[in-house]
Amino acid sequence: MRPFSSRDRSGRRRPGAPLRLLATAGFLAAAVIGSLGTAPAQAAPPAASPDVTTLAASAGCGAAPTLSSGTHTIQSGGVNRSFILRVPDNYDSSRAYPLIFGFHWNGGTAGDVSSGGTDGALWSYYGLQRLSNNSAIFVAPQGLNNGWANSGGQDVTFVDNMIARIESGLCVETTQRFALGFSYGGGMSYSLACSRPTVFRAVAVYSGGQLSGCSGGTQPVAYLGIHGISDSVLNISAGRSLRDRFVANNGCTQQNPPEPGSGSRTHIVTAYSGCRAGYPVVWAAFDGGHTPGPIDGTYEDGWETWTSGVTWNFFSQFMSGNPGGGDDAGTIVGAQSNRCLDVTGQSQSNGAQAQLWDCTGSANQQWTHTAASELRVYGSKCLDAEGGATAPGTRVIIWDCHGGANQKWNVNANGTVTNAQSGLCLDASGNATANGTKVVLWTCNGGANQRWTLN
């Protein structure tokens, strides 16, 4: 994450911001203006089913893999292009994996995305590789001249070629392709949402603008936009414009989602209502500048950011193995403690806090993960992020079910349980394992105290 360094407005060293971007602000602004003209011509997409709910394994399933982790080179448009591949350590050709593309920023490299920069594996693929726990295949493409101008649609064609190569050599779930990127990489992810809506299931655009064209752009795609209110490289109005295209395409109810105030050093995540089933739009605004890794309460950025959890939460709802599609009932057991998620004192009162306790099978330990992504107990009480708060340390309580985003939970393939509003993980406080340990929301870090089993 930290290939460059900068200083915040108080003069302190500020790790994490890829500030080579700041020197290119004029270029990026010009690219936004230039992109409002005719979109570059692009090749036809690879075949994909328009029915996003139909599972489809790639040609590489069931066969010995012909690709492995590392750098690979292919021909695309008569030019040698490269990408870095990260295959799960426990890869199994009989299992179809999601495929996630991570696009670098202007002046960045595929190596920056794959390695995580000075934050290392914690920030690999914007933190998603860590959160995936070996449940997905990751790709970091290298842009020409370290950017994504997409002249004549050449970068979209490159993506088509990578998909064809990867899916012939590895087992990929072809209805679970995802793209994300920061700044220029965000613009490239947006371009794919426009031009390849039946190829990509969802995209996440960090601090992006219309920089790589938008050929098509009339069909729905699940869309997550993240942007800083004081972004001086790509104004937040650029991010709002990208978002609003898919608010319209996805049939969502128009609204002006709340955004945090200047100086608050917080973020607000809003899920649009009324969207076509399977095509949500989520907008996350934060009090900060041009960075993919803001940290609440500070002027710093890094792997501890909330953005990784929000994005993984958004993507993983579409992945096979997520039990959020139906009603699953039983106990929720902590991987580290082997104790159950429990309501303190068997209370049925609003505000009673969740805790760890020896599994007894009693009613205060029986949870139902509903089709509405709630975690219900006693039939009518929901697991709730207290007060709708989104900061690490927020108490997890029970409350009357009301359908709010702070009562929506994704049970992910890697065993984490993430809150739909904040993207933070259900966490046994302080890594403790004793009876009575309080359960809170915390930045997702892959720890055993954040992994759970729904039995």
Buried (B, 14 or more C-beta within 10 A) or exposed (E): BBBBEBEBEEEEEBBBBBBBBBEBBEBBBEBBEEBEEEBBEBBEBBEBEEEBEEEBBBBBBEEEEEBEBEEBEBEBBEEEBBBBBBBBEEBEBEBBBBBBBBBBBBBBBBBBBBBBBBBEBBBBBBBBBBBBBBBBBBBBBBBBEBBBBBEBBBBBBBBBBBBBBBBBBBBBBBBBBBBBBBBBBBBBBBBBBBBBBBBBBBBBBBBBBBBBBBBBBEBBBBBBBBBBBBBEBBBBEBBBBBBBBBBBBBBBEEEEBEBBEEEBBBBBBBBBEEBEEBBBBBBBBBBBBBBBBBBBEBBBBBBBBBBBBBBBBBBBBBBBEBEBEEEBEBBBBBBBBEBBBBBBEBBBEEEBBBBBBEBEEEEBBBBBBBEEBBBBBBEEBBBBBBEBBBBBEBBBBBBEBEEBBBBBBBBBBBBBBBBBBBBBBBBBBEEBBEEEBBBBBBBBBBBEBBBBEBE
